[in-house]
Amino acid sequence: MPKITLEVSEELSQQLAQLGHRLPELLALSLQQPAVPAQVYRYILDFLASNPTPEQIADFKPTPEMQARLRTLLARSKAGELAPSELKELDEYERIEHLMVMIKAGNLVAVEA
């Protein structure tokens, strides 16, 4: 297994020493990029945190940029041209869509009342 040597501050060295055997795992995790850009999650969380009305929940849609990215991913998927990272991204968008469908479905009772 290769060894890596780097210089760090004394404070960071003490923190790293406490991690012990978990350091390789944590370094690997820190190198992983999120499946979708952080602003996608921020957009959804900001919307939900705004305490939207039932009508606003029913009308919630992805931004035009998100919609364009989804169209691109779906076209590349249909053509069999998705890279592994794009497949992860598309899968995450599908999970987000499922979550929003569930939120909207739970919201239907409030809208109909």
Secondary structure, DSSP 4 states (H G I P E B T S, - for coil): ---------HHHHHHHHHHGGGHHHHHHHHHPPPSS-HHHHHHHHHHHHT---HHHHHH----HHHHHHHHHHHHHHHTT---HHHHHHHHHHHHHHHHHHHHHHHHHHHHH-
